Amino acid sequence: MKKITHNFQQQATTYYLGESLLQLGNHVDINRAVLVIDENVERYHGHHLHNWRKIVVPVGEEVKNMATTERIIDGLIQFEADRKTTLVGIGGGMITDVAGFAASIYMRGIPFGFVPSTLLAQVDASIGGKNGVSHGKHKNLLGIIRQPEFILFDYALPLTMPDEEWHNGFAEIIKYACIMDAPLFDYLEANRVKALARDVEVLEYLVEKSVAAKTTVVLEDEFENGPRRWLNFGHTLGHAVEKLEHIAHGKAVAIGMVAAARFSENLIGFPNEQTQRLIRLISDYQLPVAFTSDKEAVFDIFRLDKKREKDTIHFVLLEKIGKATTIPVPIADLKLLLQEL
């Protein structure tokens, strides 16, 4: 196990890389903690957690809402949780987002930590302090940036995921390669077979590279005024597709990255051969590349995007593989670009 502590502006966060879920009690007092887990975690790992106080919530992005937040808060009240109680979210990205949000508003804020159980949560959702819920058709509209006290990365947990969910996790890793790490892009190309076969050594490398990449950006720009916007590559359109098509986050981001590469060609001269290379890599990891959503419906969601300022959206584009940039794009221009996809 590797222990690394990062000092964010409001909170130091300790990463336990390669630690086992079975060792959770070494990092948080079982008598001063409440767990939030989803039904899948309860099914596969609940027998390891029977001595803990638990709040079990349904599975799925569609329950990432205020109703689930209230369910968690009701559970905390039932357990008589006080301001020294630590809330621990164990599960995928939905769990870490909503658990962090509930902890941030219960009694004006209690400590919390995460044990991400999916590949997507380990490489992205659990890191960086973005906690929140969706509202209506708008993803992550309500939330707060607040860092967890710890994140425990158990590399064995994602190995129980279904194949489709396993592939889903690679979208965010591909994103890091696109925006800031060209050698990681090369590694993903060269190690596709091992990665898809769930080689633990490759998994460990990819998780640690991704965690380091995202943490570097967040430490530089915790509250998303500059470089942290790069982490939204593929997400502006991806979030809209996710809501409209009811598909997994990774699939939606994959589609969004291809669209953003096309926009990059049009707006800043990103080479078409690099777009084709990205399409090949996404396809190799069995993720979709085709954009099929209703374009008017996508545009309607764009208009309430969190990155919008007046009549422009700060859109993340690629100068080349491994180097992102953010430029303000007029919403009217985005509508025309959408029509050309």
RAJOUR-V395309 format. One line per field, one symbol per residue. ss: DSSP state (h for helix, s for strand, l for the rest). psi: psi as a letter, one per 40 degrees, with the letter a starting at -180 (. if undefined). burial: # if it has 9 or more other C-alpha atoms within 8 Angstrom, else .. A space follows every 50 residues. Layout:
ss = ???
psi = ???
burial = ???
This chain:
ss = lssssssllllsssssslllhhhhhhlllhhhsssssshhhhhhhhhhll lllsssslllhhhllhhhhhhhhhhhhhlllllllsssssslhhhhhhhh hhhhhhhhlllsssssllhhhhhhhllllssssssllsssssssslllls ssslllhhhhllhhhhhhlhhhhhhhhhhhlhhhhhhhhhlhhhhhlllh hhhhhhhhhhhhhhhhhhhhllllllhhhhhhllhhhhhhhhhhhlllhh hhhhhhhhhhhhhhhhhhlllhhhhhhhhhhhhhllllllllllhhhhhh hhlllllssllsssssssssllsssssssshhhhhhhhhhl
psi = hhhhhhgidehhhhhgheiideedeeeihdefihihiiddddddeddeee eihihhiiiideegadddddddddddddefhaeehhhhhhaadddddddd ddddehfehiiiiigheiddddecdeheehhaiihbehhfdhaihhiidi hhhheddeeeiidddddddedddddddddegdddddddddfdddddefhd ddddddddddddddddddddgdffebddddeeheddddddddddefiidd dddddddddddddddddefhhdddddddddddddefiiehheihdddddd ddefidehhbeihhhhihdihehiihihhhddddddddde.
burial = .......#..##########...#...#...########.##...#.... .##.###.....####.######.##....#...################ ######..###########################..####.######## #####.##..#...##################..#..#..##.###.##. .###.###.##.###.###.##.#..##################..#.## ###############....#...##..##.###.#.###...#...###. ##..#..#...###############..###..##.#....
